[in-house]
Amino acid sequence: GGERYWEVVYRCLNTNSTTNAFFDGILVCNGHYSKPLYPTIPGKEKFVGTMIHSHDYRDSQHFKGENVVILGAAASGTDIAVEISKDVNQVYLAHNGPFLPSKLPANVAQIRGISE
């Protein structure tokens, strides 16, 4: 068993409203370059879609046409978001820092960090 899609609930810190979204793939982009760090995410053991760390990312073809959430908007997360945007349906760049001022591709949306 297991779930093919991962449901993510994220909260707007200004309005406290929540939004649910479903993803086919997950990229984790936090931790150090040579020692991947995976965050504790409740329910992640039920997700049978693709979940990789940016340390193991090689190309965007595996995510072609999918909706992908990238956890972390430091250098690797932002770089991967821009790179995969040409092959995926939608990219959600989830982080808790100030939104990036740079122009991102139309199918890359910045959202607040994942809470569930």
Secondary structure as GFF3:
##gff-version 3
##sequence-region A 1 116
A	DSSP	beta_strand	6	11	.	.	.	ID=ss1
A	DSSP	beta_strand	18	23	.	.	.	ID=ss2
A	DSSP	beta_strand	25	28	.	.	.	ID=ss3
A	DSSP	three_ten_helix	44	46	.	.	.	ID=ss4
A	DSSP	beta_strand	50	53	.	.	.	ID=ss5
A	DSSP	three_ten_helix	54	56	.	.	.	ID=ss6
A	DSSP	three_ten_helix	61	63	.	.	.	ID=ss7
A	DSSP	beta_strand	67	71	.	.	.	ID=ss8
A	DSSP	alpha_helix	75	84	.	.	.	ID=ss9
A	DSSP	beta_strand	90	94	.	.	.	ID=ss10
A	DSSP	beta_strand	108	111	.	.	.	ID=ss11
###
